[in-house]
Amino acid sequence: MPRNKKIALVLGGGSAFGYAHIGVIKAMEEKGIRPDLIVGTSMGSIVGSYYAVFGEIDSLVEKISKTSAVKIAADPGFLSLGVIKAKKIEELFKEVFGDRNFAHCKIPLIVNACDINSGENVIYKKGRIKDAVRASMSVPGIFAPVVKGSKVLVDGGVVNNLGINLAPKSHKVIAVKVTPDSNKKIFSPKDMGTLNPIKRMRYYSDLINKSFTILINKLEDQMVRDHEDIIYLKPDLKDFNYASFGKYRELIKAGYDEASKKL
């Protein structure tokens, strides 16, 4: 990959799919490609912030396998008790990032959130890392929003899941999309009467996920069309879903394989 420009690594949101970002970074390191800026949204903000703060990614894989991160996500109440589970996530971010702020980053960092009242992007470039990440991954209906003054902050993916436009035009952008394709079929409504209560809940969950996926994909695709001079990475994630936290090794490999081919 020619290096005549500074590089901005843009990591999109996507819940468990975001583990693929780790594999992308591992492949970049092997090729000697180190970004000059990281832009992260939602899960991309978690992985990106870790890499920006510590300057390496291998220890994050170890933390995922040994800490409570996967256990929290695998808890049956993870989606239904968002406000309670958010406290556990906040404790995890405190454990990982401590009180480090953006000035501690080895690689400059931008974290993307959304003010749900105004519908505007809220960009973090200073302050505590754990607070920025907590706001960026506050998926509406799953985690309680973060209140900051007059702003009510939620997941940055609501308005800008792949923040290509947040990188300076002077940088060469490597954009990593981990949102799945939206062509996966769900139950037909005519089958509702035959479904047991658990499958009905799964149907409604799939319906909501599908709706958000379609919207996010449309916005991301338009963002890519508007910024043609980028390196666009889209790992093959068709065998996973938003809750595949326990399959982090396979997701990491998917990201690694994509970056190894394209970079």
Secondary structure as GFF3:
##gff-version 3
##sequence-region A 1 263
A	DSSP	beta_strand	6	11	.	.	.	ID=ss1
A	DSSP	three_ten_helix	15	19	.	.	.	ID=ss2
A	DSSP	alpha_helix	20	30	.	.	.	ID=ss3
A	DSSP	beta_strand	37	41	.	.	.	ID=ss4
A	DSSP	alpha_helix	43	54	.	.	.	ID=ss5
A	DSSP	alpha_helix	58	66	.	.	.	ID=ss6
A	DSSP	alpha_helix	69	74	.	.	.	ID=ss7
A	DSSP	alpha_helix	82	97	.	.	.	ID=ss8
A	DSSP	three_ten_helix	102	104	.	.	.	ID=ss9
A	DSSP	beta_strand	109	115	.	.	.	ID=ss10
A	DSSP	beta_strand	120	124	.	.	.	ID=ss11
A	DSSP	alpha_helix	129	136	.	.	.	ID=ss12
A	DSSP	beta_strand	146	148	.	.	.	ID=ss13
A	DSSP	beta_strand	151	155	.	.	.	ID=ss14
A	DSSP	alpha_helix	157	160	.	.	.	ID=ss15
A	DSSP	three_ten_helix	164	166	.	.	.	ID=ss16
A	DSSP	beta_strand	171	176	.	.	.	ID=ss17
A	DSSP	three_ten_helix	189	194	.	.	.	ID=ss18
A	DSSP	alpha_helix	197	226	.	.	.	ID=ss19
A	DSSP	beta_strand	230	233	.	.	.	ID=ss20
A	DSSP	three_ten_helix	245	247	.	.	.	ID=ss21
A	DSSP	alpha_helix	248	262	.	.	.	ID=ss22
###
